[in-house]
Amino acid sequence: MDICEHLNQMKPFIARRDWDGLEREFGRRCCEFAGVAQAERISGISLSDYQSSLERSLSQAVTKARAEGVRGLYFEYDLDDDWQSGFFFCPTYLPESAGSDDWACDFTDSLSGPEMPVLSEIYCENHFDRTPTALGSTLFLVARTVAAFGRASSGFASPEFAVCMAFHDQTPIMRIYDLA
């Protein structure tokens, strides 16, 4: 199974908003591919300050998204560059079933988000998925990021626009809150 298939298996957890289950399952996969020590290392990182920063940034982004009348609010983070992130305000939006995430490239404005250098440091030791250690590490780092974002966004669901996220160059984009 390649990394894209593993990432797709995060969707049911996201749909259920089962952030603890997401972290447990991908922590288990990290143990399987990268070993217990690597999984414990990643799970031992506190994301509480990161999640609080996400909540503050999301509050600003949602206010701006409502004011601008966007259809998609897209959050992206960079695995290679200190987990730097940003929110992108997209006037159009397409559901995943449309088969294109090009809407996320067509944004009218952006807002900086938090970074999490310690996650990037671990990622950069092995990179994306070249080895089992890289695969397990990347999956667990991404799952923990998605879970932190999901928890941070719990008060910001809106019927007006979708809230989505991905790491840079990820396809498909993960729909945290989709439009009905």
Secondary structure, DSSP 8 states (H G I E B T S, - for coil): --HHHHHHTTHHHHHHT-HHHHHHHHHHHHHHHH-HHHHHHHHTS--HHHHHHHHHHHHHHHHHHHHHT-SEEEEEE-TTTTT-EEEEEES----GGGS--GGGG--SEEEEE---HHHHHHHHHH-SSSSHHHHHHHHHHHHHHHHHHHHHTTT---SSSEEEEEETT-SS-EEEE---
